[in-house]
Amino acid sequence: MPKKYETPLLDELEKGPFPSFVTEIKKAAAKSSMAGDELGQLEKSYRDRRGYWKHGGIVGVRGYGSGVIGRYSSLPEEFPEVANFHTVRINSPSAFFYTSDSLRQMCDIWDKYGSGLTNMHGSTGDIILLGTTTDKLEPIFAEFSSRGWDLGGSGSALRTPSCCVGPARCEWANIDTLDLTYNLTQEFQDEMHRPAFPYKFKFKVAGCAVDCIASIARADCSIIGTWRGKIAVNQAEVANYAKSGMNIQSEIVDMCPTKCMSYDGKELKIKDEDCSRCMHCIAKMTKALKPTGEKGATILMGSKAPFVIGATLSWVIVPFIKLEPPYDEFKDLVRKMWEFWDEHGKNRERIGELIIRRGMREFLEFIGVDPVPQQVKEPRRDPFFFWKEEDFQK
Amino acid sequence: MDLPQRRTDIGPPHYKDFLPPVIQKNYGDWKHHEVLSGGVMVHVGNSGDKVWSVRVASPRLLSTDTIREMADIAQKYCGGYLRFTTRNNVEFLVSDEKNLGPLQDELKAKKYMIGGIGPRISNIVHTQGWIHCHSAATDASGLVKALMDDFADYFTTKTLPNKVRLAVACCTNMCGAVHCSDIAIVAIHRKVPKIDHDKVKNMCEVPSTIAACPTGAISPDPGKKSVKINDDKCMYCGNCFTVCPPLEIHDPEFDGVAIVAGGKVGSLRSDPKFSKLVVPFIKNNPPRWPEVIEAVDKILNAYAKDAIKHERVGEWIERIGWEKFFKVTGLPFTFQHIDDFVIARETFRTSPAFKW
């Protein structure tokens, strides 16, 4: 029987309308003594206002350098069942679609070998199995991999790529985000499972500039769908939106950042050459407006959380690229990016930090991309810049 | 124990195996969608086919019992198909309209919160916190629970000028896109790490520990075969602790959270934005962090009252100006709000045109 703990502080968090994580831990603790000690230690954290976990130590499965993260209680005598409480990352399917059977299968394995606690999903997008011991790792891996599942990335490796719902259930997807995510994951299994990069590397694939996967804020390589044609206007549907109460002048025309639209009460006109494809009008009038023409993506790089130089948003490297299977042009580009990073990157230096340190020119020349105005918000303000011998020949 | 034969480098299962038939049929051929209520939307294909999505809140931390319950509900009403969103909501995918009512009835009976679609508060993206993280300066799940209990109506029914994306990070490492959220809580330390020199000697690599510091505050201490920290330069980010655990950064007396606001990731109307500091520090007050709720309430209420339809929090703040933001929210402006890190000079006001 799992040990019972008094948890007056956590019990408070079982009240209220939002589903309670405490209830979840208690459900798991009814079956698992590990989840029981997790609950006990967490109550102590709430009392003492600090965490009691340690990380580090190399744990994993044979032949893999990633996918498992070692976690240990710093109070192993008080909470022996969580002395070892490792995380297993399982690579999620594109856009997080599941069948009931696949979820049950996962739950059966996890109840047998772990705490019964999960995250659906972790921040990067893996299925997180929260809490098991070192001796259970090989059995867990055998059970999952024999049923068609594999581990995700961790450490200085390619992390599990993830994407928005894309063409599976969205009319705005300019690229097949699910297929590209699956294809990249399959192509780069070695880069994911055997860490050989200076630091982590993340791909996130969004179908349009709405960016439901937050690609631009949290991916070393952000892939964001866009198009190069006109916006087709269905004037009858425009009239329906107006009839149903939408103020097309103030909600659509006035909010267009490029002022490329006009509306005379009957007809919505778009000066397509001035449109920046921000998605505001399309998102608000999805029945009336449709992108047409060539579909592809913008490739941006470098976004990450604040460590070490402050937070960054990804910036444009390639303004437009066609992305269709087998995605060879894009994969070649990625391999060149990694080669640059491999050559110049320092330990624990993200590729974006490296590009800033060495300069965009060196990076763009290395990967073979020409300078274009779409890569900058504005040209430089200072007169201090480098010339190379070949610039004089131009 | 007999184990099945392991396989390596097979990658995830193919997504097509998990797509409901209506989605397989209309894949890449959707015409439009409509939000029918706070938690229900319908997508219509060019074929005329429809798929309804019913979204419910999830604490992200799920027991296998709850996942099985969700699987059973999906089996009963959705042919066994469901998905999770980027923000950890669960979406039940209905292809037969007559199941829509009974599905929602059962979800309500089982106390699921239906909502999160449209100009509302969706699930809060958050990190691991005291549940499982070594560097957490607060508990993410507890803060999320307390915030979402308070804002439950904005998840289920009530609307705002636009969607409001909340996030919680339990340290400045910020697993997740916390730094570009409408309103985010980020936990911070405020004291210089305490060095356990004996352990540094055995556990840490000195050069990578030095390189981990963004401000160059760490230097070698050859006499002790350890490192020393220049207190004046340290801004308590805790990156060194992750690289070298004997640099103890936790201090329950001084750890707590900051609040940042005005970020977004979409490019609609205006470029993606970082969130900016609005409250430099609130002490950890578990289990419900009432002071944090109160501060977020102030921001949300001012936004709900003042913003123009479709404006995100950051767009609203840019329009009214930061001086007015601090006035209408009543939040105090302090030295901590003025940047002194790498992009400081970009943030100083270079115009005499502002409001009083």
Interface residues (C-beta under 8 A of the other chain):
Chain A: L9 L10 E12 L13 K15 G16 P17 F18 P19 S20 F21 V22 E24 I25 K27 A28 A35 E38 L42 S45 Y46 D48 R49 R50 G51 Y52 W53 K54 H55 G56 G63 Y64 R71 F85 T87 N91 S92 P93 S94 A95 F96 F97 Y98 T99 S100 D101 S102 L103 R104 M106 C107 W110 D111 G116 L117 T118 N119 M120 H121 G122 S123 T124 G125 L130 G131 E138 P139 F141 A142 E143 S145 S146 R147 G148 W149 D150 S162 C164 V165 P167 A168 R169 C170 E171 A173 D176 L178 Y182 T185 Q186 Q189 D190 H193 A209 V210 D211 C212 I213 A214 S215 I216 A217 R218 S250 E251 M255 C256 P257 C278 M279 H280 A283 K284 T286 K287 A305 P306 F307 V308 I309 G310 A311 L313 K346 N347 R348
Chain B: M1 L3 P4 Q5 R6 R7 T8 D9 I10 G11 P12 P13 H14 Y15 D17 F18 L19 I23 Y27 G28 D29 W30 K31 H32 H33 H43 V51 S53 A57 S58 P59 R60 L61 L62 S63 T64 D65 T66 I67 R68 M70 A71 D72 A74 Q75 G80 Y81 L82 R83 F84 T85 T86 N88 V90 L93 K111 Y112 M113 V125 T127 Q128 G129 W130 I131 H132 C133 H134 S135 A136 D139 S141 G142 V144 K145 A146 M148 D149 A152 F155 A169 T172 N173 M174 C175 G176 A177 V178 H179 C180 S208 A211 A212 C213 P214 C237 N239 T242 V243 P245 H250 P252 D255 G263 V265 G266 S267 L268 R269 S270 P272 F274 N284 P286 P287 R288 K309 H310 F341 V342 I343
